[in-house]
Amino acid sequence: MTQRGDLVTVMDRLAVDALVTGYANAVDDGDWAGYRALFTRDGRADYTSAGGIEGPAEQVAGWLEQTMLMFPVRQHLIVNRRITLEDAGGSPGDRAEVRADFLNPMRLTGPEDTGTAPNFTAGGRYTFLLARTSDGWRLRSVTVHEKWRQFAPPEPATAR
């Protein structure tokens, strides 16, 4: 590979990593328009292993928008990202895969609940399939592989 090829590969890795971070930020911040913009026109998401739905990104975004109302506090931590870029005969290709572990602490809405500490935490692995488009890298699919979850009921409000 040439220096130019190496530079393109580094830039692709940075762009792919930024897209995965953008995904976590969109979900955590409830930016559903931003979430939709991360996907290709035919992009799909699969949350079935976490008790959710699978379908076109547009439909899944609507489901997430409603479901995440139960969790006013949420924070994805997406780590151990393994990025595999397509090799098109020694040149960078237009496809990529990212497998990354996640830890997702969230806070359930409860009566008189003003706390911010998480009481619902899930962990597992994401598989992101990406495509290079005329608008840059976009998600073709996101699959959640939830491996575990932990639930602690909200603590009762204390008298002040």
C-alpha positions, 0 to 999 in steps of 0.5 A, spaced: 500 500 500 502 506 498 502 512 503 496 515 500 493 509 501 495 508 508 492 516 509 486 514 506 485 508 511 487 512 517 482 517 515 476 512 514 478 509 520 477 516 524 470 517 520 468 510 522 469 511 529 466 518 529 460 515 526 459 509 531 460 515 537 455 519 533 450 513 534 451 513 541 450 520 542 444 520 538 441 515 542 443 518 549 441 525 547 434 523 544 436 526 537 432 522 533 433 526 526 440 525 528 440 518 529 436 517 522 441 521 518 447 516 520 443 511 516 443 509 509 436 510 505 435 502 506 439 502 513 436 497 518 437 496 526 435 490 530 434 491 537 431 484 538 436 481 543 434 487 548 427 486 547 426 491 542 424 491 534 428 490 528 426 494 521 428 500 517 432 505 521 426 510 520 421 505 524 426 503 529 428 511 530 420 512 532 420 506 536 426 508 540 423 515 541 418 512 545 421 507 548 427 511 551 422 516 554 422 511 560 429 512 561 431 520 562 438 518 564 442 514 559 449 513 557 452 509 552 459 507 553 462 503 546 469 500 547 473 495 544 472 497 537 474 492 532 474 496 525 475 492 519 475 496 512 474 492 506 480 491 502 479 492 494 485 489 492 490 493 496 485 499 496 480 501 501 473 499 499 467 502 500 464 497 506 466 496 513 464 492 519 465 494 527 464 490 532 464 493 539 462 492 546 457 496 550 455 498 557 449 502 557 447 504 564 440 508 564 435 511 569 428 509 569 423 514 570 419 513 577 414 516 581 417 522 585 424 520 582 429 526 581 435 521 582 440 520 576 444 514 578 443 508 574 438 503 576 438 499 569 444 497 566 445 492 560 452 490 556 453 486 550 456 487 543 454 491 537 455 489 530 455 495 525 455 494 518 457 501 514 457 503 507 461 509 504 456 514 500 456 520 497 455 523 504 461 519 507 460 513 511 453 511 513 450 505 517 447 500 513 445 496 519 446 496 527 445 489 531 445 489 538 447 483 541 445 484 549 449 479 553 446 481 560 442 486 564 441 488 571 435 492 574 435 495 581 428 498 583 428 506 584 430 508 591 424 511 594 424 518 595 427 521 602 423 526 606 426 532 606 
